Amino acid sequence: MPTKTHKLRNVADFASVRKLGRYTEQGSFRLTCLAYAGRLEGRTRRFGVVASRKLVGDAVRRNRAKRVFRVLLRTHAEKLPPLCDVAVIIRASYENASFARLSEKFAKACVQLTHHFEKSPPPLQEAELKKPASASHA
């Protein structure tokens, strides 16, 4: 089970994954992965799941969707790069798919992203993410 250190916790983390990461659309969800180069001390995979009220529905549906995708993340985590941040955005159509179908699509998405990073290794180091954006005021 992912601990607090294995979760994307704040908006900045999700924003950097969305902005700098690679993604794959699978209909029921979008899997975005931001892999890091090298070996970062104490760093491991971090996961985040987003289920918006607009796309998924009320709180009961959102919580169920997040539980389902956390199970998928735990099941298929080893198929992802060892040092990465992963964000899953759940779509409304996830309810129409069986768990087996979701698992199959999720495994496919993990393999696709891993193959992409194997072909072109991630250039990012953790320090590059923490650099403040240069303000250019004229």
CYANA upper distance limits for C-alpha pairs under 8 A (distance plus 0.5 A):
  1 MET  CA     74 ARG  CA      7.42
  2 PRO  CA      6 HIS  CA      5.69
  2 PRO  CA      7 LYS  CA      7.27
  2 PRO  CA     74 ARG  CA      8.27
  3 THR  CA      7 LYS  CA      7.28
  4 LYS  CA      9 ARG  CA      8.49
  5 THR  CA     46 ARG  CA      7.83
  6 HIS  CA     44 THR  CA      7.63
  6 HIS  CA     45 ARG  CA      6.77
  6 HIS  CA     46 ARG  CA      4.82
  6 HIS  CA     47 PHE  CA      6.69
  7 LYS  CA     46 ARG  CA      5.41
  7 LYS  CA     47 PHE  CA      5.29
  7 LYS  CA     48 GLY  CA      6.28
  8 LEU  CA     13 ASP  CA      6.53
  8 LEU  CA     14 PHE  CA      7.24
  8 LEU  CA     46 ARG  CA      6.34
  8 LEU  CA     47 PHE  CA      6.00
  8 LEU  CA     48 GLY  CA      5.48
  8 LEU  CA     85 ASP  CA      7.98
  8 LEU  CA     87 ALA  CA      8.46
  9 ARG  CA     13 ASP  CA      7.43
  9 ARG  CA     48 GLY  CA      8.07
 10 ASN  CA     14 PHE  CA      7.23
 11 VAL  CA     15 ALA  CA      6.50
 12 ALA  CA     16 SER  CA      6.64
 13 ASP  CA     17 VAL  CA      6.90
 14 PHE  CA     18 ARG  CA      6.67
 14 PHE  CA     48 GLY  CA      8.11
 14 PHE  CA     87 ALA  CA      7.40
 15 ALA  CA     19 LYS  CA      6.45
 16 SER  CA     20 LEU  CA      6.20
 16 SER  CA     21 GLY  CA      7.90
 16 SER  CA    129 LEU  CA      8.28
 17 VAL  CA     21 GLY  CA      5.41
 17 VAL  CA     32 THR  CA      7.33
 17 VAL  CA     33 CYS  CA      7.03
 17 VAL  CA     34 LEU  CA      5.94
 17 VAL  CA     85 ASP  CA      7.17
 17 VAL  CA     86 VAL  CA      7.64
 17 VAL  CA     87 ALA  CA      7.45
 18 ARG  CA     22 ARG  CA      8.47
 18 ARG  CA     32 THR  CA      7.23
 18 ARG  CA     87 ALA  CA      8.31
 20 LEU  CA     34 LEU  CA      7.09
 21 GLY  CA     32 THR  CA      6.55
 21 GLY  CA     33 CYS  CA      5.66
 21 GLY  CA     34 LEU  CA      4.63
 21 GLY  CA     35 ALA  CA      7.87
 22 ARG  CA     32 THR  CA      6.05
 22 ARG  CA     33 CYS  CA      5.93
 22 ARG  CA     34 LEU  CA      6.88
 22 ARG  CA    113 LEU  CA      7.70
 23 TYR  CA     30 ARG  CA      7.30
 23 TYR  CA     31 LEU  CA      5.97
 23 TYR  CA     32 THR  CA      4.56
 23 TYR  CA     33 CYS  CA      6.68
 23 TYR  CA    113 LEU  CA      7.74
 24 THR  CA     30 ARG  CA      6.34
 24 THR  CA     31 LEU  CA      6.00
 24 THR  CA     32 THR  CA      7.07
 24 THR  CA    109 ALA  CA      6.80
 24 THR  CA    112 GLN  CA      8.32
 24 THR  CA    113 LEU  CA      7.91
 25 GLU  CA     29 PHE  CA      6.82
 25 GLU  CA     30 ARG  CA      5.06
 25 GLU  CA     31 LEU  CA      7.08
 25 GLU  CA    109 ALA  CA      8.47
 26 GLN  CA     30 ARG  CA      6.54
 26 GLN  CA     31 LEU  CA      8.36
 26 GLN  CA    105 LYS  CA      7.09
 26 GLN  CA    106 PHE  CA      8.36
 26 GLN  CA    109 ALA  CA      7.79
 27 GLY  CA     91 ARG  CA      7.80
 27 GLY  CA     93 SER  CA      7.65
 27 GLY  CA     94 TYR  CA      8.40
 28 SER  CA     90 ILE  CA      6.84
 28 SER  CA     91 ARG  CA      5.50
 28 SER  CA     92 ALA  CA      7.32
 28 SER  CA     93 SER  CA      5.55
 28 SER  CA     94 TYR  CA      4.92
 28 SER  CA     97 ALA  CA      8.30
 28 SER  CA    102 LEU  CA      8.29
 29 PHE  CA     88 VAL  CA      7.17
 29 PHE  CA     89 ILE  CA      6.01
 29 PHE  CA     90 ILE  CA      4.96
 29 PHE  CA     91 ARG  CA      5.64
 29 PHE  CA     94 TYR  CA      7.54
 30 ARG  CA     88 VAL  CA      6.18
 30 ARG  CA     89 ILE  CA      5.62
 30 ARG  CA     90 ILE  CA      7.11
 30 ARG  CA     91 ARG  CA      8.26
 31 LEU  CA     86 VAL  CA      7.64
 31 LEU  CA     87 ALA  CA      6.54
 31 LEU  CA     88 VAL  CA      5.24
 31 LEU  CA     89 ILE  CA      7.16
 31 LEU  CA    109 ALA  CA      7.44
 31 LEU  CA    110 CYS  CA      8.46
 32 THR  CA     86 VAL  CA      6.18
 32 THR  CA     87 ALA  CA      5.70
 32 THR  CA     88 VAL  CA      6.84
 33 CYS  CA     84 CYS  CA      7.03
 33 CYS  CA     85 ASP  CA      6.23
 33 CYS  CA     86 VAL  CA      5.04
 33 CYS  CA     87 ALA  CA      7.03
 33 CYS  CA    113 LEU  CA      7.66
 34 LEU  CA     84 CYS  CA      5.84
 34 LEU  CA     85 ASP  CA      5.65
 34 LEU  CA     86 VAL  CA      6.97
 35 ALA  CA     81 PRO  CA      7.05
 35 ALA  CA     83 LEU  CA      6.26
 35 ALA  CA     84 CYS  CA      4.54
 35 ALA  CA     85 ASP  CA      6.94
 35 ALA  CA    117 PHE  CA      8.02
 35 ALA  CA    122 PRO  CA      6.30
 35 ALA  CA    124 LEU  CA      7.92
 36 TYR  CA     83 LEU  CA      6.06
 36 TYR  CA     84 CYS  CA      6.34
 36 TYR  CA    122 PRO  CA      6.13
 36 TYR  CA    123 PRO  CA      7.39
 36 TYR  CA    124 LEU  CA      5.66
 36 TYR  CA    125 GLN  CA      6.20
 36 TYR  CA    126 GLU  CA      7.58
 37 ALA  CA     83 LEU  CA      8.10
 37 ALA  CA    121 PRO  CA      7.57
 37 ALA  CA    122 PRO  CA      5.87
 37 ALA  CA    123 PRO  CA      6.30
 37 ALA  CA    124 LEU  CA      6.18
 37 ALA  CA    125 GLN  CA      6.23
 38 GLY  CA    125 GLN  CA      7.76
 39 ARG  CA     43 ARG  CA      8.40
 39 ARG  CA     83 LEU  CA      8.23
 40 LEU  CA     83 LEU  CA      8.45
 40 LEU  CA    126 GLU  CA      8.00
 43 ARG  CA     83 LEU  CA      7.28
 44 THR  CA     82 PRO  CA      7.06
 44 THR  CA     83 LEU  CA      5.75
 44 THR  CA     84 CYS  CA      7.43
 45 ARG  CA     81 PRO  CA      8.46
 45 ARG  CA     82 PRO  CA      6.71
 45 ARG  CA     83 LEU  CA      5.82
 45 ARG  CA     84 CYS  CA      5.41
 45 ARG  CA     85 ASP  CA      6.19
 45 ARG  CA     86 VAL  CA      7.97
 46 ARG  CA     84 CYS  CA      7.00
 46 ARG  CA     85 ASP  CA      5.23
 46 ARG  CA     86 VAL  CA      6.63
 47 PHE  CA     73 LEU  CA      8.26
 47 PHE  CA     85 ASP  CA      6.43
 47 PHE  CA     86 VAL  CA      5.29
 47 PHE  CA     87 ALA  CA      6.41
 48 GLY  CA     86 VAL  CA      6.70
 48 GLY  CA     87 ALA  CA      5.21
 48 GLY  CA     88 VAL  CA      6.79
 49 VAL  CA     66 LYS  CA      6.72
 49 VAL  CA     69 PHE  CA      7.77
 49 VAL  CA     70 ARG  CA      7.93
 49 VAL  CA     87 ALA  CA      6.26
 49 VAL  CA     88 VAL  CA      5.30
 49 VAL  CA     89 ILE  CA      6.67
 49 VAL  CA     90 ILE  CA      8.03
 50 VAL  CA     66 LYS  CA      7.85
 50 VAL  CA     87 ALA  CA      7.93
 50 VAL  CA     88 VAL  CA      6.55
 50 VAL  CA     89 ILE  CA      5.32
 50 VAL  CA     90 ILE  CA      6.67
 51 ALA  CA     55 LEU  CA      7.60
 51 ALA  CA     56 VAL  CA      6.52
 51 ALA  CA     62 ARG  CA      5.99
 51 ALA  CA     63 ASN  CA      8.48
 51 ALA  CA     65 ALA  CA      7.52
 51 ALA  CA     66 LYS  CA      7.22
 51 ALA  CA     89 ILE  CA      6.76
 51 ALA  CA     90 ILE  CA      5.77
 51 ALA  CA     91 ARG  CA      7.98
 52 SER  CA     56 VAL  CA      6.27
 52 SER  CA     57 GLY  CA      7.67
 52 SER  CA     62 ARG  CA      7.57
 52 SER  CA     90 ILE  CA      8.24
 53 ARG  CA     57 GLY  CA      5.13
 53 ARG  CA     58 ASP  CA      6.39
 53 ARG  CA     59 ALA  CA      7.97
 53 ARG  CA     62 ARG  CA      7.59
 55 LEU  CA     90 ILE  CA      8.11
 55 LEU  CA     91 ARG  CA      6.19
 55 LEU  CA     92 ALA  CA      5.56
 56 VAL  CA     61 ARG  CA      7.01
 56 VAL  CA     62 ARG  CA      6.41
 56 VAL  CA     65 ALA  CA      8.40
 56 VAL  CA     90 ILE  CA      7.69
 56 VAL  CA     91 ARG  CA      6.72
 56 VAL  CA     92 ALA  CA      5.13
 57 GLY  CA     61 ARG  CA      6.28
 57 GLY  CA     62 ARG  CA      6.75
 57 GLY  CA     92 ALA  CA      8.22
 58 ASP  CA     62 ARG  CA      6.71
 59 ALA  CA     63 ASN  CA      6.48
 60 VAL  CA     64 ARG  CA      6.70
 61 ARG  CA     65 ALA  CA      6.56
 62 ARG  CA     66 LYS  CA      6.68
 63 ASN  CA     67 ARG  CA      6.69
 64 ARG  CA     68 VAL  CA      6.73
 65 ALA  CA     69 PHE  CA      6.78
 65 ALA  CA     90 ILE  CA      7.89
 65 ALA  CA     94 TYR  CA      8.37
 66 LYS  CA     70 ARG  CA      6.51
 67 ARG  CA     71 VAL  CA      6.86
 68 VAL  CA     72 LEU  CA      6.97
 68 VAL  CA     99 PHE  CA      8.47
 69 PHE  CA     73 LEU  CA      6.57
 69 PHE  CA     88 VAL  CA      8.37
 70 ARG  CA     74 ARG  CA      6.72
 71 VAL  CA     75 THR  CA      6.58
 72 LEU  CA     76 HIS  CA      6.53
 72 LEU  CA    103 SER  CA      6.79
 72 LEU  CA    106 PHE  CA      7.58
 73 LEU  CA     77 ALA  CA      5.87
 76 HIS  CA     80 LEU  CA      8.03
 76 HIS  CA    106 PHE  CA      8.11
 76 HIS  CA    107 ALA  CA      6.65
 76 HIS  CA    110 CYS  CA      7.88
 78 GLU  CA     82 PRO  CA      8.09
 79 LYS  CA    107 ALA  CA      7.92
 79 LYS  CA    110 CYS  CA      6.25
 79 LYS  CA    111 VAL  CA      6.55
 79 LYS  CA    114 THR  CA      7.53
 80 LEU  CA     84 CYS  CA      8.24
 80 LEU  CA    110 CYS  CA      6.11
 80 LEU  CA    111 VAL  CA      7.50
 80 LEU  CA    113 LEU  CA      7.79
 80 LEU  CA    114 THR  CA      6.07
 81 PRO  CA    114 THR  CA      6.38
 81 PRO  CA    117 PHE  CA      8.20
 90 ILE  CA     94 TYR  CA      7.52
 93 SER  CA     97 ALA  CA      7.74
 94 TYR  CA    102 LEU  CA      8.12
 97 ALA  CA    101 ARG  CA      6.59
 97 ALA  CA    102 LEU  CA      6.83
 98 SER  CA    102 LEU  CA      6.74
 99 PHE  CA    103 SER  CA      6.51
100 ALA  CA    104 GLU  CA      6.69
101 ARG  CA    105 LYS  CA      6.71
102 LEU  CA    106 PHE  CA      6.44
103 SER  CA    107 ALA  CA      6.58
104 GLU  CA    108 LYS  CA      6.75
105 LYS  CA    109 ALA  CA      6.67
106 PHE  CA    110 CYS  CA      6.72
107 ALA  CA    111 VAL  CA      6.74
108 LYS  CA    112 GLN  CA      6.65
109 ALA  CA    113 LEU  CA      6.76
110 CYS  CA    114 THR  CA      6.64
111 VAL  CA    115 HIS  CA      6.56
112 GLN  CA    116 HIS  CA      6.77
113 LEU  CA    117 PHE  CA      6.87
114 THR  CA    118 GLU  CA      6.67
115 HIS  CA    119 LYS  CA      6.74
116 HIS  CA    120 SER  CA      6.79
117 PHE  CA    121 PRO  CA      5.43
117 PHE  CA    122 PRO  CA      6.74
124 LEU  CA    128 GLU  CA      6.88
124 LEU  CA    129 LEU  CA      8.05
125 GLN  CA    129 LEU  CA      7.62
126 GLU  CA    130 LYS  CA      7.28
127 ALA  CA    131 LYS  CA      7.04
